[in-house]
Amino acid sequence: MTGTPEEYRPGRPPWAGGRRAGWPVASSLAIAAVQLAGSFATVRHQVPPRHALDGFAVALLLAGPALLVLRRRRPAAVVAGTAAVLLLYLGGGYPYGPVFLSFAVAYCVAVRSGRRRAAWLSLGGVWLGHLLLAFVVPTSALRGAGHDGWWQELGVSALALLLAAVAELFRFRHERVAAHRAAAQEAARRRADEERLRMARELHDILAHSISLIHLQAGVALELIDDQPEQARAALVTIKAASKEALGEVRQVLGTLRGPGAAAPRRPAPGLDRLPELAEQAAEAGLAVELRTAGDARELPAGVGLAAFRIVQEALTNVIRHSAARSAEVLLDWSAPDALTVRVTDPGPAAQPEPAEPAGGGNGLPGMRERCAALGGELTAGPWQGGFRVTARLPERGAATREADG
């Protein structure tokens, strides 16, 4: 698990993660100072005069901010406690003033943290309690201290509605921010998954082709090392070249894991310009590859060129590994104005699998389909006239848009 203990502490609402632990205490002290200073300042200016602030009143003015220290962990209990403190203060006939601040903060926190029912009940309790103290309880200190009748109650009701509206606005804004943050995190995870999948495809195509070539040449070298050492030597040279090529491409793919500070690739990603080189490597493995084109060739987005190269590479690797044919045909069809069609034909027949080869299909065909799907294209593969054919349609416009979007 990653993250700080603040973010995963049980009982904490999600919105509290990431803030400093001392913020509730510091803000509560500030609220206590405002309530004390404001109450002492307003007691002399209220008409008719209300009860003077005594020790009990000061204790109540400090009790609300003290409860606010726990407002993140226990929002429902804190909003109920501050409501009770506020009613006790009003019942004592003490002067109006910023005593409502503690309850207002507790109410907003409770609403934003999902304890809306407790907040609404507490707000209703404060409003009803104030009404009872003003009109019903005959010995109420609130009445004895002077009361302006229904006009004052209308003002209290308006303030209660305003508090409820402000708290709902805060809650709505918090939910929108949380939704945007969650969407951004999900998008980042999705991009990371797509990047891992892309790298897995790249490594699979590089290693499958190179290791298949090395495997075949190693078998040739073992058979000829005693009778025809010169041909065995040529096979070993091919193995060395193939392994060097594979190591270079693997380093280039893995270099992207090092982050922004990684060195830039020493050469561009493979494209259609390397198909002749690919045909030469297949020829060294005993497979004659005929490269054909239809239509006028044009410049491709880098993503389409790489996908086309990897599809041809994987298809030829499958011919080398799974077919008895000693020839294959690669066709690049440029006839469509907005897409390239790649077709690799294996005349067959299929070869007998080696005893050590695991049963079942590998990841070659699924990887080719994923490459096509990533560009908005499609791939078909299946038996054809005793052999096997792979056809991939790669749209160019979708790839260019993806590269422009980063």
Secondary structure by P-SEA (a helix, b strand, c coil): cccccccccccccccccccccaaaaaaaaaaaaaaaaaaaaaccccccccccccaaaaaaaaaaaaaaccccccaaaaaaaaaaaaaaaaaacccccccaaaaaaaaaaaaaacaaaaaaaaaaaaaaaaaaaccccccccccccccccaaaaaaaaaaaaaaaaaaaaaaaaaaaaaaaaaaaaaaaaaaaaaaaaaaaaaaaaaaaaaaaaaaaaaaaaaacccccaaaaaaaaaaaaaaaaaaaaaaaaaacccccccccccccccccccaaaaaaaaaaaacbbbbbbbccccccccaaaaaaaaaaaaaaaaaaaccccccbbbbbbbcccccbbbbbbbbccccccccccccccccaaaaaaaaaaaaacbbbbbbbcccbbbbbbbbbcaaaaaaaaac
